[in-house]
């Protein structure tokens, strides 16, 4: 037990440095750099982002192809989770309403980073049988930077972190929530979840994509609908809440422990943890889409940062602030606070609604997280047995997570994610000029009234380019 406590303490120390200092500085620094170098792509191309997103809605894929919208839904399924509800409430309790302003700032900055990593993933994706594609940080690290050992380490860490560890944690969240609100047995709920996940992931990438395509709009729509109802009922308070967020962002209330620094740090952490921009996870989904130009998926995934933070996280924030049920530095926080806020506005049935939302958000994360592992298993081994092992182990971890206490696993997951983010940020910093060339080409074609089509010969070289009809262009 002493050894376990010592390990936990050591991991927390490393996490404290990485997530409160090093990674925040690097993520924000690169985000600002990408923003300036792309001419504020996340703002000036906002209209094009929405057009690219809507362009893929309803598009039927053939064979094993995955449409642009399906890839967007897979990434959204993974990053939109319990943190969008509980995490925002925690940020307000610890940092006050002003933390939400800094969360918004981070989302805008992070959107540029999200654009760069997803565009690179598209440029260097690998064609598979049936019209499918695989790609992501491990692929451009191995094939463009020629660092195969680092690529394999990245793939292993991502597979363990998302498909196994994060999925056990999401399952844990679902069973705890349903046990607390409905009194359901955690083992039975875990068994049901495990069976459902097994059916979905054994259906292959296309089944995962179709489930995400249907689940994400429903869960996000339901949650945004109920928060919209609360805002309509409190329409007169909305301007006051906006004013409170802006005022507290620079002049925090005395109750905020740590003052201005605590406000900024809580907003930044919530933004970074929620939208995942730069962490190396989203590009795995972005690479799978079939599009005519890499920038289309880059813009689509950049918009995904806005959906996650500016829309869904903001909905949670306004729900908490409008209700007035929060207390800065108080003990009531997270899911319990959101349930109290919603109950005070629409009635006690809100407790069950929040439990449903947690279940949907966490289950969608199970689907998206697994898919990242499936993409990366090919970097380690192309044998079918490896894929079957991943699927079996994923289901086993879901079942284990449903019934086990997992405090140490949370800390290890954060540590692994820090290593993933560091590796990916190094890679995209080196490869950024290629994403910039692709963006300039896209905008030039767009201004000429064309539907942009990518010709890889615009790149400095064709090293690592395996899609885009490159064999005909060399």
C-alpha positions in Angstrom: 0.0 0.0 0.0 2.9 2.4 0.8 4.5 1.7 -2.6 1.1 2.4 -4.3 0.7 5.7 -2.4 4.3 6.7 -3.3 3.6 5.9 -7.0 0.4 7.9 -6.9 2.2 10.8 -5.3 5.0 10.7 -7.9 2.5 10.6 -10.8 0.6 13.6 -9.3 3.8 15.6 -9.0 4.7 15.0 -12.7 1.1 15.7 -13.8 1.1 18.9 -11.8 4.2 20.2 -13.6 3.1 19.0 -17.1 -0.5 20.2 -16.9 -0.2 23.3 -14.9 3.0 24.7 -16.5 4.7 23.0 -19.4 1.8 21.9 -21.6 -0.3 24.9 -21.0 2.5 27.2 -22.1 3.3 25.0 -25.1 -0.3 24.5 -26.2 -1.2 28.2 -25.9 2.1 29.3 -27.4 1.8 27.1 -30.5 -1.9 28.0 -30.8 -1.1 31.7 -30.9 1.7 31.0 -33.4 -0.6 29.0 -35.7 -3.3 31.7 -35.4 -0.9 34.4 -36.5 0.8 32.4 -39.3 -2.6 31.3 -40.7 -4.0 34.8 -40.6 -6.5 33.8 -37.9 -7.9 30.9 -40.0 -10.3 30.0 -37.2 -12.0 33.4 -37.4 -11.8 34.4 -41.1 -12.8 31.0 -42.3 -15.7 30.5 -39.9 -18.3 30.6 -42.6 -16.3 28.1 -44.7 -16.1 25.8 -41.6 -19.8 25.6 -41.3 -20.1 25.0 -45.1 -17.6 22.2 -45.0 -19.4 20.6 -42.0 -22.9 20.8 -43.6 -21.5 19.6 -47.0 -20.9 16.2 -45.4 -24.3 15.8 -43.7 -26.3 13.0 -45.2 -23.6 11.9 -47.6 -23.8 8.2 -48.1 -20.5 6.4 -47.9 -19.6 3.5 -50.2 -17.8 0.4 -49.2 -15.6 1.1 -46.1 -15.5 4.9 -46.8 -16.2 7.3 -44.0 -17.7 10.7 -44.9 -16.5 14.0 -43.6 -19.4 14.3 -41.3 -19.0 10.8 -39.9 -15.4 11.6 -39.1 -16.5 14.8 -37.4 -19.0 12.8 -35.3 -16.4 10.2 -34.3 -14.1 12.9 -33.0 -17.0 14.8 -31.3 -18.2 11.5 -29.7 -14.8 11.1 -28.1 -14.1 14.7 -26.9 -17.7 15.6 -25.8 -18.1 13.7 -22.6 -18.8 14.1 -18.9 -16.3 16.9 -18.6 -18.6 19.1 -20.7 -21.1 18.9 -17.8 -19.2 18.2 -14.6 -15.9 19.9 -15.6 -17.5 23.2 -16.3 -19.3 23.2 -13.0 -16.0 22.5 -11.2 -14.3 25.3 -13.1 -16.9 27.8 -11.9 -16.8 26.6 -8.3 -13.0 26.8 -8.2 -12.4 29.9 -10.5 -15.7 31.7 -10.5 -17.7 32.9 -13.5 -14.7 34.5 -15.1 -13.1 31.1 -15.8 -15.6 30.7 -18.6 -14.2 33.7 -20.4 -10.7 32.2 -20.4 -12.2 28.9 -21.5 -13.6 30.7 -24.5 -10.3 32.3 -25.3 -8.5 28.9 -25.2 -11.2 27.5 -27.6 -10.5 30.2 -30.2 -6.7 29.7 -29.9 -7.0 25.9 -29.8 -9.1 25.9 -33.0 -6.1 26.9 -35.0 -4.1 24.1 -33.5 -7.0 21.7 -34.3 -7.0 22.9 -37.9 -3.2 22.3 -38.3 -3.1 18.7 -36.8 -6.2 17.6 -38.7 -5.1 19.0 -42.0 -1.7 17.2 -41.6 -3.5 14.0 -40.8 -5.5 14.2 -44.0 -2.4 15.0 -46.1 -0.5 12.0 -44.8 -3.3 9.5 -44.4 -2.9 5.9 -45.6 -5.4 4.3 -48.1 -6.8 0.9 -47.0 -9.0 -1.6 -48.7 -12.6 -0.8 -49.6 -11.9 3.0 -49.9 -11.0 3.4 -46.2 -8.2 5.6 -44.8 -6.1 5.5 -41.6 -3.9 8.3 -40.3 -3.0 10.5 -37.5 0.1 11.6 -35.5 1.7 8.2 -35.5 1.5 8.1 -39.3 3.1 11.5 -40.0 5.7 11.0 -37.3 6.7 7.7 -38.9 6.4 8.5 -42.6 7.3 12.2 -42.8 9.6 12.8 -39.8 11.0 9.2 -40.1 10.9 8.5 -36.4 9.3 5.0 -36.4 10.1 4.2 -32.8 8.5 7.4 -31.5 5.5 6.7 -33.7 5.1 3.2 -32.2 5.4 4.6 -28.7 2.7 7.2 -29.6 0.4 4.5 -30.9 0.9 2.3 -27.9 0.2 5.2 -25.5 -2.8 6.4 -27.4 -4.3 2.9 -27.6 -3.8 2.2 -23.9 -5.0 5.7 -22.9 -8.1 6.0 -25.0 -9.3 2.5 -25.9 -8.5 0.9 -22.6 -8.0 3.4 -19.7 -10.4 6.2 -20.7 -13.0 3.6 -21.7 -12.8 2.0 -18.3 -13.2 5.4 -16.7 -16.2 6.3 -18.9 -17.9 3.0 -18.0 -17.2 3.7 -14.4 -18.9 7.1 -14.7 -22.0 5.6 -16.3 -22.5 2.9 -13.7 -21.9 5.2 -10.8 -24.4 7.7 -12.2 -27.1 5.2 -12.8 -26.6 3.6 -9.4 -26.9 6.9 -7.6 -29.9 8.2 -9.5 -31.9 5.0 -10.2 -30.4 2.4 -7.9 -29.3 0.1 -10.7 -26.8 -2.6 -10.0 -23.4 -1.6 -11.4 -22.4 -5.1 -12.5 -25.6 -5.5 -14.5 -25.3 -2.1 -16.1 -21.7 -2.9 -16.9 -22.6 -6.1 -18.5 -25.2 -4.4 -20.8 -22.7 -1.7 -21.8 -20.0 -4.3 -22.5 -22.3 -6.3 -24.8 -23.4 -3.1 -26.7 -19.8 -2.0 -27.1 -18.7 -5.4 -28.3 -21.5 -5.5 -30.9 -20.5 -2.0 -32.2 -16.8 -2.4 -32.3 -16.9 -5.8 -33.9 -18.9 -4.4 -36.7 -15.8 -2.5 -37.8 -15.0 1.1 -38.6 -18.1 1.8 -40.6 -20.4 0.6 -37.9 -18.6 2.8 -35.4 -18.9 5.8 -37.7 -22.6 5.2 -38.2 -23.3 4.9 -34.5 -21.4 8.1 -33.9 -23.2 9.8 -36.7 -26.6 9.0 -35.1 -25.7 9.3 -31.4 -23.8 12.6 -31.3 -26.5 14.9 -32.8 -29.1 13.3 -30.6 -27.2 13.6 -27.3 -25.9 17.1 -28.1 -29.4 18.2 -29.3 -31.2 17.0 -26.2 -28.7 18.7 -23.8 -28.8 21.9 -25.7 -32.6 21.8 -25.9 -33.0 21.6 -22.1 -30.4 24.3 -21.5 -32.2 26.5 -24.1 -35.4 26.0 -22.2 -33.8 27.2 -19.0 -32.3 30.2 -20.7 -35.7 31.2 -22.2 -37.3 30.9 -18.8 -34.5 33.2 -17.5 -34.1 35.5 -20.5 -33.9 38.6 -18.4 -30.9 37.1 -16.5 -28.8 36.3 -19.6 -27.3 39.8 -20.1 -26.4 39.9 -16.4 -24.6 36.5 -16.7 -22.6 37.7 -19.7 -21.6 40.8 -17.8 -20.7 38.7 -14.7 -18.4 36.4 -16.8 -16.6 39.4 -18.4 -16.2 41.3 -15.2 -15.0 38.4 -13.2 -12.5 37.4 -15.9 -10.3 40.4 -15.0 -11.6 41.3 -11.5 -12.4 38.0 -9.7 -14.6 37.8 -6.6 -12.9 37.8 -3.3 -14.2 34.2 -2.7 -12.0 32.9 -5.5 -9.0 31.2 -3.8 -5.9 32.3 -5.7 -7.5 35.4 -7.3 -6.9 36.3 -10.9 -4.4 33.4 -11.4 -7.0 30.8 -10.3 -9.6 32.3 -12.7 -7.3 32.1 -15.7 -5.9 28.7 -14.9 -9.3 27.0 -14.3 -10.6 28.4 -17.5 -7.5 27.4 -19.5 -7.5 23.9 -18.0 -11.2 23.4 -18.7 -10.7 24.5 -22.3 -7.7 22.5 -23.0 -9.0 19.3 -21.4 -12.3 19.5 -23.1 -11.5 20.4 -26.8 -8.4 18.2 -27.0 -6.8 20.5 -29.6 -3.2 19.6 -30.0 -3.3 16.5 -27.9 -3.1 14.1 -30.9 -6.4 12.3 -30.6 -8.7 14.1 -33.0 -6.4 13.8 -36.1 -6.9 10.0 -35.9 -10.6 10.5 -36.8 -9.9 13.4 -39.2 -7.6 11.2 -41.4 -10.4 8.7 -42.0 -12.6 11.0 -44.0 -12.9 11.0 -47.7 -12.7 14.6 -48.9 -11.5 16.5 -52.0 -9.0 18.6 -50.1 -7.3 18.1 -46.7 -8.2 21.6 -45.6 -11.9 20.7 -45.7 -11.5 18.2 -42.9 -9.1 20.6 -41.1 -11.7 23.3 -41.1 -14.4 20.8 -40.1 -12.4 19.6 -37.1 -11.5 23.2 -36.2 -15.2 23.9 -35.9 -15.4 20.9 -33.7 -13.5 22.8 -31.0 -16.1 25.5 -31.1 -18.9 22.9 -30.8 -17.3 21.3 -27.8 -16.3 24.4 -25.9 -18.2 27.5 -27.2 -21.5 25.6 -27.5 -21.8 22.6 -25.2 -19.5 23.7 -22.4 -21.1 27.2 -22.5 -24.5 25.6 -22.2 -23.4 24.0 -19.0 -21.9 27.2 -17.8 -25.0 29.3 -18.4 -27.2 26.6 -16.8 -25.1 26.9 -13.6 -24.8 30.7 -13.6 -28.4 31.5 -14.5 -29.8 29.2 -11.7 -27.6 30.9 -9.1 -27.2 27.6 -7.2 -23.4 27.6 -7.2 -21.1 28.8 -4.4 -17.5 29.8 -5.2 -15.3 27.5 -3.1 -18.3 25.5 -2.1 -18.5 21.7 -1.5 -21.3 21.1 -4.0 -19.7 20.8 -7.4 -19.5 18.6 -10.6 -22.5 16.5 -11.6 -24.3 17.1 -8.3 -24.2 20.9 -8.8 -25.6 20.6 -12.4 -28.4 18.3 -11.1 -29.3 20.8 -8.4 -29.2 23.7 -10.9 -31.4 22.0 -13.4 -33.8 20.7 -10.8 -34.3 24.2 -9.4 -35.4 25.4 -12.9 -37.5 22.5 -14.3 -38.3 20.1 -11.5 -36.9 17.0 -9.8 -37.1 14.9 -12.9 -34.0 16.8 -14.0 -31.9 14.4 -11.8 -32.9 11.6 -14.1 -32.3 13.7 -17.2 -28.8 14.5 -16.1 -28.2 10.8 -15.5 -29.4 10.1 -19.1 -27.1 12.8 -20.5 -24.1 11.4 -18.6 -24.9 8.0 -20.0 -25.2 9.2 -23.5 -22.1 11.4 -23.4 -20.0 8.7 -21.7 -21.2 6.0 -24.1 -20.4 8.1 -27.1 -16.9 8.5 -25.7 -16.6 4.7 -25.4 -17.3 4.5 -29.2 -14.9 7.3 -30.2 -12.1 6.3 -27.9 -12.1 2.7 -29.1 -11.9 3.9 -32.7 -8.7 5.8 -32.0 -7.1 2.5 -30.8 -8.2 0.6 -33.9 -6.5 3.2 -36.1 -3.3 3.0 -34.2 -3.1 -0.8 -33.7 -2.0 -1.0 -37.4 1.1 1.0 -36.6 2.1 -1.7 -34.1 1.0 -4.8 -36.0 -1.1 -5.5 -39.1 -2.1 -9.0 -38.0 -5.8 -9.5 -37.6 -5.1 -11.1 -34.2 -3.9 -7.8 -32.8 -7.2 -6.1 -33.7 -9.2 -9.0 -32.1 -7.0 -8.7 -29.0 -7.7 -5.0 -28.8 -11.4 -5.5 -29.1 -11.5 -8.2 -26.5 -9.3 -6.2 -24.1 -11.5 -3.1 -24.7 -14.7 -4.9 -23.7 -12.9 -6.4 -20.7 -11.7 -3.0 -19.5 -15.3 -1.6 -19.9 -16.6 -4.3 -17.7 -13.8 -3.9 -15.2 -14.3 -0.1 -15.1 -18.0 -0.5 -14.5 -17.4 -2.1 -11.0 -13.9 -1.1 -9.9 -12.7 2.1 -8.0 -10.2 3.8 -10.3 -8.5 6.8 -8.7 -4.9 5.8 -9.7 -6.0 5.0 -13.2 -7.2 8.6 -13.7 -3.8 10.0 -12.7 -2.0 7.5 -15.1 -4.3 8.5 -17.9 -3.5 12.1 -17.5 0.2 11.3 -17.5 -0.1 9.2 -20.7 -2.1 12.0 -22.3 0.6 14.5 -21.4 3.2 12.4 -23.2 0.9 12.1 -26.2 0.4 15.8 -26.4 4.1 16.6 -26.1 4.9 14.2 -29.0 2.2 15.5 -31.3 3.0 19.1 -30.6 6.6 18.5 -31.5 5.5 16.9 -34.8 3.0 19.5 -35.9 5.4 22.3 -35.0 7.9 20.8 -37.5 5.3 20.0 -40.2 3.2 23.2 -39.9 4.6 24.8 -43.1 3.0 22.0 -45.1 -0.4 22.7 -43.6 0.1 26.3 -44.4 0.8 25.5 -48.1 -2.4 23.4 -48.2 -4.4 26.3 -46.7 -3.1 28.8 -49.1 -3.8 26.5 -52.0 -7.4 25.9 -50.7 -8.2 29.6 -50.3 -6.7 30.4 -53.8 -9.0 27.8 -55.4 -11.9 29.0 -53.3 -11.4 32.7 -54.4 -11.3 31.4 -58.0 -14.8 30.0 -57.6 -13.7 26.4 -57.6 -14.6 23.5 -55.3 -11.0 23.0 -54.0 -9.2 19.7 -55.1 -5.9 18.8 -53.7 -2.8 18.2 -55.8 0.0 17.0 -53.5 2.6 18.4 -55.9 2.1 21.8 -54.2 4.0 20.4 -51.2 7.8 20.8 -50.8 8.1 17.1 -51.4 5.9 14.0 -51.6 7.6 12.2 -48.7 5.0 10.4 -46.7 2.2 11.1 -49.1 0.4 7.8 -49.9 -3.1 8.9 -50.8 -4.4 11.6 -53.2 -3.4 9.6 -56.3 0.2 10.3 -55.5 1.5 7.3 -57.6 0.2 9.1 -60.7 1.8 12.4 -59.8 5.4 11.4 -58.8 
